Amino acid sequence: MTPRTILLLGSLDTKGDEYAFVRDLIAARGHRTLLVDLGILGAPRIVPDVPAEVVAQAGGGSLADLRATADRGAAVDVMLRGARALVPAWYAEGRFDGVLGLGGGGGTTMITAAMRTLPVGVPKVMVSTMASGNTAPYVDVKDVTLMYSVVDIAGLNPLSRRILANAAGAVCGMVEQNGHRAPGAGPREDGSRQSAVGSAAAAPGHRPLVAATMFGVTTPCVTAARGALEAAGYDVTVFHATGSGGRAMEGLIDDGYFAGVLDVTTTEWCDEVVGGVLTAGPTRLSAAARRGVPQVVSVGACDMVNFGGIDTVPPQFRERLLYRHNATVTLMRTTPDECMAIGTRIATQLNAATGPTSLVLPLRGVSALDAPGQPFHDPAADAALFDALRQHVAPRVRVIEVDAHINDAAFADALVAEFRARMSDHQR
């Protein structure tokens, strides 16, 4: 077994005994550790490989000043910034292969912030007193593994030893399982370096990896396109366009995982523009454009804005056309004016593309609810969406109009044909 290096990141002034315990367990498994101190309250209880002063300086402060201040929140912010600056740089240099953290509220905030700077696939294990509540602030859209500590991380006892031993075993198992470094991760074991784009996206001997987006109301389209692309030699990873899904995909595109993008379902722009709950933020559609990754984009589910249960719909929307998808999801039909604004925002994002980009429009409806006889069928609203896109999209974006509904087989065929053509353009 090749020894791996595990980054141990945490406050060694208050949790030095616990970190010494997991460090020794990791060493007993034949792996190395890189011990980094984030403590701001006093001297570390064990000697770190990277002292807290180095982290404080990387965060724009000095450890002496942080220990003297009464504002612990501000001190935590400095150490958080330092950890976020140092951890990805160390990973790019090949200094570690996985991360283990132990912490309470402040420690969990600092450590997981640093973990989230790392690519998906890098082992990240966080033992936390905060792991039994709302974990979204700590995980966001990265693969952070949270383990509830059950008891406070304040000394070693039979119960805490068992939990910490499980955590050490988990991160060791993860790094042992990972036979290769994640894309963009710096040196390989043979000393060579891999570039982000293309390393995982289309490595020699591997099928090119494609990102796609789907909603329940675009499932027939994406399923058909995925099958055709897989038959043509691609692997397709589908993201649920729920805000977090779109942001996860954008992050992985930036990390170099994908050779191309089939962004069928851009519905998150409806929530961003109108004020729904599933927005992916204002940078959606930017990663592929920025990195020059070939992309074929459509307007799947751009007929709807998402809210929670019917009682969560904001008062100003209560008289709008609403559809109860289930007990926890209520959909609102977008108006022509909203569709114009959505189309303009999508066009603006596509115009920044540096790689082959196509926009494919389904002229007979953009979702399963937007078809004749269905509650969201509104040709005028769809026309406003299409007109805004035609008006604002740049000439370098190829626009394909298909006289079909988004879930018709003909539309899926058109998407696949255009995607394969843009991939060929990129390769040439």
N, C-alpha and C positions, 0 to 999 in steps of 0.2 A: 504493500500500500504506500502510495506517495504521501508524505506528510503535507498537510495543508496548514494554512495560517488563519486563525480566527481572531478577528478584532474584538476585544473586550472594551466596551465603551461605557463609562459610568463614573459616578461620584465615589471616589476612593476614600474620601474623608469620613463618610458615614456608612459606606458599604464595602469597606476594604476586606473584611473577613469573608464576606460572601463571594467577592470576586476572586480572592485567593483560593477559595474552595473550588469554584468552577474551573479556574486556571489549572489547578493540579489535576482535576479529573480529565481535562482536555489533554494535558501532557501525558497522562497515563494511557490515553488512547493513541499516542504517537504523533500528536499534532502540536504545532507551535501556537503561541498567542502573541498578540500585539496589544498591550495594556495601556489604555489612554484614560487619563484622569480629567473628569469634568467638575470636580469638587470645588466649591467656592467658600466653604465654611471654615476649613482648617487644613492642617497637614494631612497628607494621605496616610492611611494605615498600612499600606504596602507600597513598595517602590514601583512607580509606573515606568513604562517604556517611553511614553510621551507625557510630560508633566502638564498640569493645568495651565501654567503660564503660557505655554506654546499655544494652547487652544484659545486662551483669552486674547493673546496678541492677534491671532488670525481673525478673531471677532471684533477687532478694533478697540480693545481695552487692555487694561493691565490687571493682573490678579490681585495686586495689593489694593488697587482702587475698588475692585469688586468686593473684596473682603471687608473693606472699610465702609461701604455704602449700606444704608438701611433699606434700600429698595432692592429686595431680593428678586423681584420680577425683572427689573432691568438687568441685573447681573446674570440671570438665567438667559435672557435674550442675547447677551454678548457671547456666552458660551455656546448657545445654540448656533449663532452665526459662525462662530469659529469651527464648530464641528461640521456644519454644512459645507464650509469651504475646504476643510482638510480631508474629510472622508472620501469624497469622490476623486480627489487628486491622488490620494494613496492607493485607491483601487485601480485607477488608470495606470499607476506605476507598478502594479502587480504585487503590492505589499501584503494583501490579505485576500481570502477567498470567501469568507462569511463573517457575519456579525452576531454577537450575543450581547444583550443589554439587560440590566436589572435595575428597577427603579420604582419610585412612587410617582406622584404627580409631576413634579418638576423634572425628574430624571427621565420619565417616559416621554415628556414633551421634547426634551433635548435630543434624546437618543433616536426616537422614531423620526424626528425631523432630518437627522443625518442619514438614517436608513433610506428615507424616501428619495435621497439624491442618487441612489444606486439603481442600476438597471434591474428590471424584472428578471428573476432567475438567480440573482445573487442571494444566498441563504441569509435570512434576517429573522432572528428569534428575539422577542422581547418579553421578559418575565416582568409583570407589572401588577401593581395593586389596582390599576385603572382598567383592567382588561375585562371587567364584567359589566361595564356600562355602555355608554355611547362611544364606540371605538373609531368612528369615522375620522375624527381629527388626527388620530395617530396612524391609521392605515391609508386613508385617502384611496388612491387607485394603484398602490404598490402592493407587492406580495409580502407584507410584514406579517409574520406569524406571532400572534399574541398568546401568551400563556398566563392565566390568572394565578397570582401568587398565593391565593387563599389566605395566607397570613401576611402580615407586614414584613417587608424585607428589612429586618432589624434584628440581626443576630442569627446564629445557627442553632437549630433544634432538630429533633427527629423528623418533624413534618417538613420544615423548610429545606433540610438537606435532601429529602427525597424529591421535592419539587425542583430544586436547583440541579440535582443530578439528572433528572429527566430532561431539563433544558439543555444541559451540557451534552447529553447523549443525542438530543435532537439536532443540535447544530453540527455535531460531529458527523452524524449520519447524513445530513444534507451535503456537507462539503465532500464526504466520501462518495456520495452518489453522483455529484457533479464531476464528470470526467474531463470537462473542458470549461474554459472561462466563458462568461456571457459575452455577447457582442459588444465591441467598444471597450473591452475590459483591460486593454493594455497587453503586456507580454504574454505569450503562450509559454508553456513549459520548455519549448525548444528555443526560446529567446526571440522568436519572430513576433511581429506585431500584426494584429488584424484590424482592418478598418471597420467602422461601424456599419456603413451601408455595404451590403453584399456579403458580409461574413456569415450572418445567419440567413439573410434574405435569399441568397443563391449560392451557397458554398458549393464547391465542386463535389459532385456525387450526391447532392441533396436537391430535393424538389424546391423550386422557388416558393416562398411563403407570401400569401396574399391576405390583406386585411379586408374584411367586408362588414357592413353594418346592416342590422335587421331590427324590425319591430314585429309584433304579432301580425300587424296588418300588411306587412310586406314579406311575410314568410314564404309564400309560394314562389315569389320572384327570386329571392336570395337562395332558396333551396335548389331551385332549378339551375341558377347560375353557378352555384357552388359545385353541383354535380358535374356540370359541363367543364368547369375549370379543372377539377380534380382528374377527370378523364383525359384532359389535355396535358397533364403533367405538373399541375400546381397543387400545393397544399393551401387550404383556405381556413383562416381563423375568423370566426364571426363574433362581432361585438354587439351586445344589446344596446340600442341607442337610448339609454336612460340617463344621460348626463355623465354619470361616472363611467359608463361604457365608452362614450365618445372621448372622454379625457384619457382613459386608459389606452385607447387606440392611438391617440395623438402622442402620448408619451412613448409608446413602443415604436412608433414610426421614427420619432427623434432618436431612439436608442438603436436604430438601424436593423430592426427585425424583419422588415417587409420589403420585398422586391417591387410590389405594386399594391394599389389600393382600389377596391371596388366599393365606393362610398354610396351605396344605394339609398340609404335611409338617413337623410339630413334633418330629421324632424326636430332635433335639439335646438335648431335655430328658431323654431316657433316659440319655444319656451324662453329663449334668450330675448327675443324681440318683444314678445307680448307680455311675459311675466309668469310663465308656468314654473313648475317645480322640477323639471328635468332638463334644465339648461346645462350645457357643457362649457359655458363661458364664452367670452368674445373672441377667443383664439381658435375656436373649432375650425377645421379645414385649413389650418396654417402649417402643420408639420410637413405634410407631403409637398405642399407648395414651396416651403422654405428649403427642403432638402433635395428637391428635384426628383422625387419619387413619382413614377407614372401613376396617374389617377384617373379613374372614370367615375363621375359623380352624377347622382340623380337627385330627385326631390321627393323620395319616399316619405309618406306620412307628414308632409308639409301642410296637411289640411287640419291638423289638430294641435291643441295646447293641452298639457297634462296638469291635472290637479289630483289631490288625494280623494278621500270620500266626498260625497256630494255636499256635506256640510262644511267642507274646507274651501269651496269655491269662493273667491273674494266677492264682496257685495256688488262691485261694479260689473261683474260678469254673470250675475244670477239670472238675468233675463235673456242671456245668449242661448244659442243652440248647444245643448249639453247632451252628452251620451254617457250613460252609466256603464262603464266597461266591466267593473266588478265592484265589490263593496269598498275597495280601497283606491280605486282609480276612476276618475271622471275626466272625460275628454270634452274639449270645447272646439267647435268648428271655427277656423280662421276666416276672417272677412276679406273681401277684395283689397281693402286698404292695408290690412296686416300682411296679406300675401305679397303685395307690392314691396313692402318694407323687407320682408323675409327674402324675396328674390334679389333685392338690391344688396343685402348683406352677403348672401351667398356669392353673388357675382364679384363683389369686392374682394372676397377671399380668394376666389379662383384666379382673379386677375394678377395676383402676386405670384402665381406658379412659375417655377423655374424649370420644370420638367414637362413632359407630354401630358396634357390635360384635356379631357373631354367632358362635356355636359350632355347627358342623354335625357330627353324629356318624354314622359308617357302622356300623350295628348288626351287620352280617354279616362284619366283618373290616377291619383297618386297614392291611394291606399284602398284596402278592402272596404272601408266605409265610404269611399268616394267613387261609387259606381252607380249606374242607374238603379233606382229602387232602394238605395242605401241611404242612411240618415245624413251623411255628409256630402252627398252628391251635389256639387255646386259648380257648374261649368264657368260661371262668371268669375268666381274666386280663383279657379285654376287658371283661367285666361289671364287674370291680373298677375299671377305668379310667373307664368311663362313670358308675358310681355316685359315684365321688369327684368327678367334674366336676359332676354334677347336685347333689350335696350342697353344694359349696363355691362354685359360681359365683353371682355376684350377680344379683338380679332384672333389673337393667338390661341384662345380657347375654342376647341372644335365643338360645335353644337350639332347634335343629332336629334331630330324629332321623329318619334315613332308613333304612328297612328294606332295605338293600342293602349290598353289599361296596364298599369304597372305589374299586375299579377298574371298577365297573359303570357303564354309561352313565347310569343313573338318578341315581347319586350326583353325577356331574359336572354333570348338568342342574340338580340341586338347589343345588349350589354356585353356579353361574352365576346362577340366579334370585335367590338370596339376596344375592349380591354386587351385582347390579344394583338390587335393592330398597334395600340399605343406601346405595348411592351416591345414589339418589334421595332418601332420607331426609336425607342430608348436604347435598345441594343445596337442599332445602327449608329 
